[in-house]
Amino acid sequence: MPSLNWQKSSYSGGPESNCLYIATAPDGTIRLRESDAPDTVLTTTPGPLAALLETLSTTGRSRVRG
């Protein structure tokens, strides 16, 4: 398997330096890993990841509004 081009999330690097990395594999799947557990890789496809991010974004907005 070719090596993946991991990119660090722009939201990473807080006070504890926990970082989230994302890469697209040659088969079109998306891979996610954390800096504190780089050998654990989650695999998904664009549709489910977009749905998760939309849900998290919507949930966050509703919490801010009260």
C-alpha positions in Angstrom: 0.0 0.0 0.0 1.4 3.4 -0.9 2.0 5.8 1.9 -0.7 8.3 2.7 -0.3 12.1 2.6 -1.5 12.9 6.1 -2.7 16.5 6.8 -3.2 18.0 10.2 -6.5 19.5 11.0 -6.5 23.3 11.3 -8.3 22.9 14.6 -5.5 20.8 16.1 -2.7 21.8 18.3 -4.4 23.0 21.5 -2.7 23.3 24.9 -2.3 19.5 25.1 -1.1 19.3 21.4 -3.7 16.6 20.5 -3.8 16.6 16.7 -6.2 15.0 14.3 -4.9 13.9 10.9 -6.8 13.1 7.7 -5.8 11.5 4.5 -7.4 10.2 1.3 -6.5 6.7 0.2 -6.1 5.7 -3.4 -9.4 3.8 -3.2 -11.2 7.1 -2.3 -11.8 6.3 1.3 -10.9 8.8 4.0 -8.6 7.9 6.9 -8.5 9.6 10.3 -6.0 9.2 13.1 -5.0 11.0 16.3 -1.5 12.0 17.2 -1.6 10.1 20.5 -2.6 6.9 18.8 -1.2 7.0 15.2 -1.5 3.2 14.7 -5.3 3.4 15.1 -6.8 4.5 11.9 -10.5 5.0 11.2 -11.7 4.5 7.6 -14.8 6.1 6.1 -16.1 7.5 2.9 -17.0 11.1 2.1 -20.8 10.8 2.5 -20.9 9.5 6.1 -18.0 11.8 7.1 -19.9 14.9 5.7 -23.1 13.8 7.5 -21.2 13.4 10.8 -19.6 16.9 10.4 -22.9 18.4 9.6 -24.5 16.8 12.6 -21.7 18.0 14.9 -21.9 21.5 13.4 -25.6 21.7 13.8 -25.5 20.4 17.4 -22.8 22.9 18.3 -24.8 25.8 16.9 -28.0 24.7 18.8 -26.0 24.6 22.1 -24.6 28.1 21.6 -28.1 29.5 21.0 -29.4 27.9 24.1 
